[in-house]
Amino acid sequence: MSTSYGLNVKMRYHGLLRKGIRLIPRYTREEMGRVWSDANKYSKWLDVELAATETLAESGEVPKQAAATIRARAKVDAARRNFAARRKLAARTEFTLSRSPSA
């Protein structure tokens, strides 16, 4: 395998990851697809953040009522999160291209 071919495959793979395409459905069992889904990833991230907030509340760095309110109101919407990430990437790309010297 030539280096350019390997680089091309790697770049295409990372491009798919940026688009949120993680697994090929026909090769993925439904249970594993759920494990590796964006919704599950964001849910686990939220669990970690909530645990950290509760730990800070126990140590007195965050009011306990605030930690309880955060837990009660916290939710994850994977579609909304992915949409925001795509908008941010598009804005960064537009900014970068507007700053690049013209050929």
Secondary structure, 3 states (H helix, E strand, C coil): CCHHHHHHHHHHHHHHHHCCCCCCHHHCCHHHHHHCCHHHHHHHHHHHHHHHHHHHHHCCCCCHHHHHHHHHHCCCCHHHHHHHHHHHHHHHHHHHHHHCCCC
